[in-house]
């Protein structure tokens, strides 16, 4: 027998891409007519949440996104993404005791061989980070390794086209300070980091790394200068081997260990497969090398590698807790956000939990969503209301995709229409929930639609923002008229994080919060006191 919860159904509404900004220009939320949201702001408890940067496990000042937003919301905790997770490991010292790195060091010692560090040399922080390479060099020094080779994949795409020489010069200085490491090869990311099955490019990188095939130089910095003089930028640097006395100083051979320090997956897969797949067929490979191959993160499931920072498994998410309690759930969204209310909200679990139903509403078949700004919001709303009337669900998660998807077009007029369509949907959904004896938390996953114009350039702003997001708590008995000062304060004071949503819902239900949830309940600030005078 499932427990009795105070509100049934409890509906969590995610307004995808709905942030808060006090700027009126280029802000469709401020320019639109939104009577339902005006009522929410005037009569119901409201607070704002951080939904970007380190508060959701991303690097500082990085805009949130739907994937991380829904995962954080459902998990009830901050799940650090690759770059900050590695940075925190360096900071707390656990980096040097990482089993994957220790395995590589052990292989090198056992075979009296070489440790190869390969990856993108760039300040861009998109695929790699210089601090991670520096930490690996220090690790190698701590392990008393004597032969450490760095294979430098040059950027020029997420950094200035010819800035690589400066980054390589800085790397050389760092290696001298640490007292370990040599630059063994140079190659543009065009070859080493292909992701479109251009195996001829990958083959050039592989042959350089393993056979020493390519251009030769004994001065990598001079070679870069000469390449620039021939109008060859960093991205397209030809495979180049650093040599001493006419011989490559460090190709990858049997018995060696490789650490691929790129943390982003997509452009690291192909060259990794060339090294590790027994049945690799991208090009003719002489043999599979007998090496220890370590990847910084999981580039692809099933690859025969050792991963230093594998994906964190999320247990005891909100959906799992409610399922174990015997409550029946519904997840509903249109196509564009269906994975977010299912896979991501469930912590990266593809399968539905017991008693979890899912409904996919097709997104409109248009070339650009500003052609139909409401998208499938009316159909989503109608379906949710019908399911509420069936009286079988305890918890419903619904996503409105159109604020985000239309916001991505940067079309201000269409974005105004999109948020007005969302307002209309809520004007129908909220009464249906309250009449059934339910309650709602209405929130978002990240900002976007509140900034569709770059105020400095006047151009369309199609990207996510770092703005905070709103959260309203709507019940039949928890409302009163607020004064203007109180409403302004609620809009401008950030009181929580996206990871607080799940603990808040569990607290409202009277359920204990799992130990793994590090979010906090917002219930104390979301419930009006009967005698409150503001």
DOLUMDO-792069 format. One record per residue (C-alpha): residue number from 1; residue in one letter; z, x, y. Coordinates in steps of 0.1 Angstrom, whole numbers, plus 5000, padded with zeros to 4 digits. Each point is the difference from the previous one (the first is absolute). Layout:
// DOLUMDO-792069
   nr  rest     z     x     y
  NUM     A     Z     X     Y
...
END
This chain:
// DOLUMDO-792069
   nr  rest     z     x     y
    1     X  5000  5000  5000
    2     X  4989  5017  5033
    3     X  5026  5002  5027
    4     X  5001  4975  5028
    5     X  4988  5015  5033
    6     X  5008  4986  5034
    7     X  4964  4994  5010
    8     X  4972  4989  4978
    9     X  4973  5011  5003
   10     X  5007  5032  5020
   11     X  4967  5010  5015
   12     X  4993  5036  5012
   13     X  4970  4999  5024
   14     X  4982  5032  5008
   15     X  4979  5000  5031
   16     X  4978  5029  4992
   17     X  4995  5024  5029
   18     X  5022  4981  5025
   19     X  5019  5024  5022
   20     X  5020  4996  5032
   21     X  4988  5014  5033
   22     X  5010  4992  5035
   23     X  4966  5009  5013
   24     X  4980  4970  5009
   25     X  4966  5016  5005
   26     X  4981  5003  4967
   27     X  5027  4981  4982
   28     X  4987  4968  4984
   29     X  5036  4989  4990
   30     X  5009  4999  5037
   31     X  4967  4984  5011
   32     X  4998  4973  4973
   33     X  5016  4965  5001
   34     X  5026  5002  4973
   35     X  5023  4969  5002
   36     X  5015  5006  4965
   37     X  5010  5036  5008
   38     X  5013  4988  5034
   39     X  5023  4976  4981
   40     X  5011  5027  4976
   41     X  5008  5024  5029
   42     X  5019  4972  5019
   43     X  5020  4984  4972
   44     X  5003  5023  4969
   45     X  5017  5033  4993
   46     X  4976  5029  5005
   47     X  5002  5038  4998
   48     X  4976  5029  4999
   49     X  4995  5026  4973
   50     X  4986  5035  4998
   51     X  4969  5000  4978
   52     X  4985  5035  5006
   53     X  5007  5037  4996
   54     X  5029  5013  4981
   55     X  5016  4965  4999
   56     X  4975  4991  4973
   57     X  4997  5035  4985
   58     X  4970  5012  5020
   59     X  4999  5030  5024
   60     X  5015  4995  5034
   61     X  4979  4979  5024
   62     X  4976  4989  4973
   63     X  4989  4964  5001
   64     X  5010  4978  4971
   65     X  4975  4984  4976
   66     X  4999  4970  4977
   67     X  5005  5019  4968
   68     X  5031  5019  5011
   69     X  5013  4970  5020
   70     X  5000  4976  4971
   71     X  5014  5026  4976
   72     X  5029  5009  5024
   73     X  5007  4963  5006
   74     X  5000  4991  4963
   75     X  5019  5032  4989
   76     X  5028  4996  5025
   77     X  5001  5037  5005
   78     X  4980  5028  5017
   79     X  4976  5015  4976
   80     X  4990  5033  5014
   81     X  4962  5006  4999
   82     X  4986  5033  4990
   83     X  5002  5021  5031
   84     X  5035  4991  5012
   85     X  5013  5000  4964
   86     X  4988  5036  4996
   87     X  5014  5010  5034
   88     X  5034  4985  4991
   89     X  5000  5020  4967
   90     X  4993  5032  5020
   91     X  5028  4991  5024
   92     X  5026  4993  4974
   93     X  4991  5029  4978
   94     X  4989  4980  4969
   95     X  4964  5012  5005
   96     X  5010  5034  4985
   97     X  5015  4983  4969
   98     X  4970  4977  4994
   99     X  4992  5002  4962
  100     X  4963  5001  5006
  101     X  5002  5031  5022
  102     X  5025  5016  4976
  103     X  4976  4994  4972
  104     X  4972  5018  5019
  105     X  5023  5029  5008
  106     X  5011  5002  4964
  107     X  4964  5002  4988
  108     X  4992  5028  5024
  109     X  5030  5020  4989
  110     X  4994  4994  4963
  111     X  4963  5010  5002
  112     X  5005  5027  5027
  113     X  4972  4982  5019
  114     X  4992  4985  5034
  115     X  5012  4970  5019
  116     X  4971  4984  5019
  117     X  5008  4977  5030
  118     X  4969  4980  5010
  119     X  4995  4972  5025
  120     X  4990  4991  5035
  121     X  5010  5023  5028
  122     X  5004  4976  5030
  123     X  5024  4988  5026
  124     X  4986  4965  4995
  125     X  5027  4989  4975
  126     X  4975  4975  4984
  127     X  4995  5018  4967
  128     X  5025  5028  5001
  129     X  5027  5015  5022
  130     X  5005  5037  5009
  131     X  5037  4997  4995
  132     X  4994  4991  4963
  133     X  4979  5031  4995
  134     X  5027  5021  5018
  135     X  5027  4985  4977
  136     X  4979  5010  4970
  137     X  4997  5035  5012
  138     X  5038  5002  5005
  139     X  5005  4985  4966
  140     X  4978  5027  4984
  141     X  5019  5027  5019
  142     X  5033  4985  4987
  143     X  4986  5000  4965
  144     X  4991  5037  5004
  145     X  4964  4994  4992
  146     X  4977  5030  5010
  147     X  4965  4986  4998
  148     X  4994  4969  5022
  149     X  4966  4991  5012
  150     X  4991  4973  5026
  151     X  4966  4983  4997
  152     X  4994  4986  5034
  153     X  4980  4967  5003
  154     X  4989  4999  5036
  155     X  5002  4967  5020
  156     X  4979  4994  5031
  157     X  5001  4962  4995
  158     X  5036  4991  5007
  159     X  5002  5030  5023
  160     X  4977  5016  5025
  161     X  4968  5013  4983
  162     X  5007  5037  5006
  163     X  5038  5000  5003
  164     X  5004  5013  4964
  165     X  5000  5036  5011
  166     X  5032  4994  5020
  167     X  5017  4982  4971
  168     X  4990  5028  4976
  169     X  5013  5026  5023
  170     X  5033  4982  5002
  171     X  5001  4997  4962
  172     X  4995  5038  4998
  173     X  5029  5006  5023
  174     X  5022  4976  4980
  175     X  4992  5018  4968
  176     X  5008  5033  5015
  177     X  5034  4986  5012
  178     X  5008  4985  4967
  179     X  4988  5032  4982
  180     X  4977  4984  4975
  181     X  4965  4986  4996
  182     X  4964  5009  5006
  183     X  4970  4980  5011
  184     X  4977  5001  4970
  185     X  4972  4977  5010
  186     X  4986  4977  5027
  187     X  4979  4969  4996
  188     X  4992  4969  5021
  189     X  5015  4967  4990
  190     X  4964  4987  4997
  191     X  4999  5018  4967
  192     X  5036  5002  4987
  193     X  5011  4965  5011
  194     X  4970  4978  4992
  195     X  5009  4964  4989
  196     X  4966  4985  4994
  197     X  4990  5016  4967
  198     X  4979  5027  5017
  199     X  5007  5023  4970
  200     X  4976  5027  5013
  201     X  5024  5005  5029
  202     X  5031  5000  4977
  203     X  4983  5024  4976
  204     X  4995  5026  5029
  205     X  5038  4998  5007
  206     X  5009  5003  4963
  207     X  4977  5030  4994
  208     X  5014  5017  5031
  209     X  5036  4994  4988
  210     X  4995  5010  4964
  211     X  4970  5023  4999
  212     X  5000  5016  5035
  213     X  4965  4986  5007
  214     X  4992  4997  5037
  215     X  4998  5021  5031
  216     X  5022  5031  5002
  217     X  5022  5014  5027
  218     X  5030  5023  5004
  219     X  5010  4984  5033
  220     X  5003  4962  4999
  221     X  5006  4996  5038
  222     X  4969  5020  5008
  223     X  4980  4980  4975
  224     X  5010  4968  5017
  225     X  4989  5014  5034
  226     X  4967  5009  4985
  227     X  4996  4965  4985
  228     X  5008  4984  5033
  229     X  4973  5022  5016
  230     X  4975  4985  4975
  231     X  5011  4965  5010
  232     X  5019  4995  4967
  233     X  5032  4982  5008
  234     X  5032  4999  4979
  235     X  4990  4970  4980
  236     X  4969  5017  4987
  237     X  5012  5036  4995
  238     X  4981  5013  4969
  239     X  5019  5010  4970
  240     X  5014  5034  5009
  241     X  5020  5025  4979
  242     X  5023  5025  5015
  243     X  4994  5034  4983
  244     X  5016  5034  4998
  245     X  4980  5030  4988
  246     X  4971  4976  4991
  247     X  5021  4977  4978
  248     X  5015  4966  5006
  249     X  5037  5003  5007
  250     X  5010  4968  4983
  251     X  4979  4977  4979
  252     X  5017  4974  4978
  253     X  5002  5011  4963
  254     X  5015  4990  4967
  255     X  5038  5002  5002
  256     X  5002  4995  5037
  257     X  5017  4971  5018
  258     X  4985  4979  5028
  259     X  5018  4979  5025
  260     X  4977  4976  5019
  261     X  5020  4993  5031
  262     X  4980  4971  5014
  263     X  5021  4969  5000
  264     X  4972  4974  5007
  265     X  4984  4989  4968
  266     X  4964  4990  5006
  267     X  4984  5033  5009
  268     X  5021  5020  4975
  269     X  4988  4982  4968
  270     X  4966  5015  4994
  271     X  5009  5037  5001
  272     X  5032  4993  4980
  273     X  4979  4983  4973
  274     X  4977  5030  4998
  275     X  5031  5021  4991
  276     X  5019  4978  4977
  277     X  4979  4974  4981
  278     X  4991  5011  4965
  279     X  4969  4979  4999
  280     X  4989  5007  5036
  281     X  4963  4992  5006
  282     X  4995  5003  5038
  283     X  4982  5032  4995
  284     X  4996  5026  4972
  285     X  5033  5018  4997
  286     X  5002  5031  4978
  287     X  5034  4989  4987
  288     X  5032  4984  5010
  289     X  5024  5027  5013
  290     X  5034  5003  4983
  291     X  5021  4997  5032
  292     X  5030  4982  5013
  293     X  4987  4976  5026
  294     X  5024  4984  5024
  295     X  4991  4973  5025
  296     X  5021  4992  5030
  297     X  4997  4962  4994
  298     X  4984  4978  4974
  299     X  4963  5001  5008
  300     X  4991  4977  4972
  301     X  5019  4984  4971
  302     X  4994  5017  4966
  303     X  4989  5035  5013
  304     X  5014  5027  4977
  305     X  5019  5018  5028
  306     X  5036  5005  5011
  307     X  5008  4980  5031
  308     X  5026  5013  5024
  309     X  5006  4967  5018
  310     X  4989  4971  4978
  311     X  5001  4965  5013
  312     X  5035  4985  5003
  313     X  5006  4972  4976
  314     X  5014  4969  5018
  315     X  5025  4980  4980
  316     X  5021  4971  5012
  317     X  4976  4988  5026
  318     X  5006  4966  5015
  319     X  4975  4984  4976
  320     X  5017  5016  4970
  321     X  5035  4990  5011
  322     X  4989  4964  5005
  323     X  4982  4999  4967
  324     X  5030  5013  4981
  325     X  5020  4973  5016
  326     X  4977  4974  4986
  327     X  4985  4989  5033
  328     X  4964  4989  5001
  329     X  4977  5017  5025
  330     X  4966  4995  5016
  331     X  4979  5027  5016
  332     X  4970  4988  5020
  333     X  4975  5017  5023
  334     X  4963  5001  5006
  335     X  4979  5027  4985
  336     X  5005  5027  5027
  337     X  5038  5000  4995
  338     X  5004  4988  4964
  339     X  5009  5034  4986
  340     X  5027  5004  5027
  341     X  5020  4969  4991
  342     X  4997  5009  4963
  343     X  4996  5037  4990
  344     X  5015  5016  5031
  345     X  5028  4975  5006
  346     X  5010  5005  4964
  347     X  5003  5037  5005
  348     X  4967  5011  4985
  349     X  5003  4979  4969
  350     X  4968  4983  4991
  351     X  5013  4973  4977
  352     X  5018  4970  5013
  353     X  5037  4996  4992
  354     X  5012  4971  4978
  355     X  4999  4967  5019
  356     X  4977  5015  5027
  357     X  4968  4981  5007
  358     X  4971  5013  5021
  359     X  4973  4982  5019
  360     X  4970  5017  5015
  361     X  4982  4982  5028
  362     X  4965  5015  5006
  363     X  4994  5016  5034
  364     X  4970  4987  5018
  365     X  4966  5016  4992
  366     X  4991  5012  5035
  367     X  4988  5034  5011
  368     X  5028  5004  5026
  369     X  5032  4980  5001
  370     X  4997  4994  5037
  371     X  4972  4976  4991
  372     X  5027  4977  4984
  373     X  5033  5010  5016
  374     X  5022  4975  4981
  375     X  4986  5015  4967
  376     X  5016  4981  4972
  377     X  5033  4992  5017
  378     X  4995  4962  4998
  379     X  4993  5001  4963
  380     X  5030  5023  4994
  381     X  5023  4976  5020
  382     X  4987  4969  4982
  383     X  5006  5016  4967
  384     X  5035  5011  5008
  385     X  5009  4965  5012
  386     X  4987  4985  4968
  387     X  5020  5024  4980
  388     X  5031  4992  5020
  389     X  4995  4963  4993
  390     X  4999  5008  4963
  391     X  5037  5012  5003
  392     X  4998  5027  4974
  393     X  5004  5032  5019
  394     X  5031  5017  5013
  395     X  4983  5028  5019
  396     X  4966  5001  5015
  397     X  4983  5030  5016
  398     X  4970  4992  5022
  399     X  4978  5024  5020
  400     X  4978  4990  5029
  401     X  4973  5027  5001
  402     X  4981  4990  5031
  403     X  5021  5016  5028
  404     X  4995  5034  4984
  405     X  4964  4996  4988
  406     X  4987  4985  5032
  407     X  5021  5025  5020
  408     X  4981  5028  4983
  409     X  4968  4988  5016
  410     X  5015  5006  5035
  411     X  4984  4967  5011
  412     X  5025  4987  5024
  413     X  4987  4964  5002
  414     X  4998  4997  4962
  415     X  5035  5015  4997
  416     X  5013  4973  5024
  417     X  4984  4974  4977
  418     X  5015  5017  4970
  419     X  5036  4999  5012
  420     X  4996  4964  5012
  421     X  4988  4991  4965
  422     X  5031  5017  4986
  423     X  5021  4980  5025
  424     X  4984  4968  4988
  425     X  5006  5009  4963
  426     X  5037  5006  5007
  427     X  5002  4967  5019
  428     X  4992  4983  4967
  429     X  5018  5023  4976
  430     X  5034  5001  5018
  431     X  5006  4962  4999
  432     X  4989  4998  4964
  433     X  5026  5027  4990
  434     X  5028  4986  5020
  435     X  4994  4964  4988
  436     X  5002  5013  4964
  437     X  5034  5015  5007
  438     X  4987  5036  5003
  439     X  5001  5028  5025
  440     X  4977  5027  5012
  441     X  5000  5036  5011
  442     X  4968  5006  5020
  443     X  4992  5037  5006
  444     X  4972  5025  4999
  445     X  4991  5033  4982
  446     X  4987  5021  5029
  447     X  4986  4996  5035
  448     X  4963  4996  5009
  449     X  4988  4968  5016
  450     X  5023  5005  5030
  451     X  4979  5030  5011
  452     X  4962  4994  4998
  453     X  4991  5019  5031
  454     X  5006  5036  5008
  455     X  5014  4997  5035
  456     X  4990  5036  5009
  457     X  4964  4998  4990
  458     X  4993  4962  5000
  459     X  4985  5003  4966
  460     X  5009  4979  4970
  461     X  5031  5010  4982
  462     X  4995  4993  4963
  463     X  5029  5020  4985
  464     X  5035  4991  4990
  465     X  5027  5006  5025
  466     X  5035  5015  4998
  467     X  5015  4970  5018
  468     X  5030  4982  4985
  469     X  4996  4967  4982
  470     X  5017  4966  5004
  471     X  5023  4982  4976
  472     X  5010  4963  5003
  473     X  5025  4982  4978
  474     X  4993  4963  4998
  475     X  5023  4975  4985
  476     X  5007  4963  5008
  477     X  5036  5006  5012
  478     X  4998  5034  5016
  479     X  4984  4995  5034
  480     X  5009  4995  5036
  481     X  4983  5005  5033
  482     X  5002  5036  5013
  483     X  4998  5010  5036
  484     X  4973  5023  5013
  485     X  5022  5031  5001
  486     X  5009  4996  4964
  487     X  4963  4996  4990
  488     X  4991  5031  5019
  489     X  5028  5020  4984
  490     X  4989  4989  4965
  491     X  4964  5010  5007
  492     X  5010  5034  5013
  493     X  5029  5012  4978
  494     X  4991  5013  4966
  495     X  5028  4991  4976
  496     X  4985  5007  4966
  497     X  4975  5016  4977
  498     X  4973  4985  4977
  499     X  5022  5010  4971
  500     X  5027  4976  5012
  501     X  4979  4969  4991
  502     X  5008  4999  4962
  503     X  5038  5007  5004
  504     X  5001  4972  5026
  505     X  4984  4975  4977
  506     X  5023  5010  4971
  507     X  5030  4996  5024
  508     X  4989  4965  5010
  509     X  4996  4991  4963
  510     X  5035  5014  4993
  511     X  4986  5026  4976
  512     X  5014  5036  4999
  513     X  4977  5027  5013
  514     X  4989  5025  4974
  515     X  5014  5035  5005
  516     X  4965  5014  5005
  517     X  4993  4978  5030
  518     X  5010  5020  5031
  519     X  4990  4973  5024
  520     X  5026  4980  5018
  521     X  5005  4962  5004
  522     X  4990  4986  5033
  523     X  5018  4967  4993
  524     X  5029  5006  5025
  525     X  4976  5001  5029
  526     X  4977  4972  4987
  527     X  5027  4973  4998
  528     X  5011  4983  5032
  529     X  5037  4995  5004
  530     X  5008  4963  5007
  531     X  5017  5008  5033
  532     X  4977  5027  5011
  533     X  4993  5001  5037
  534     X  4974  5024  5012
END
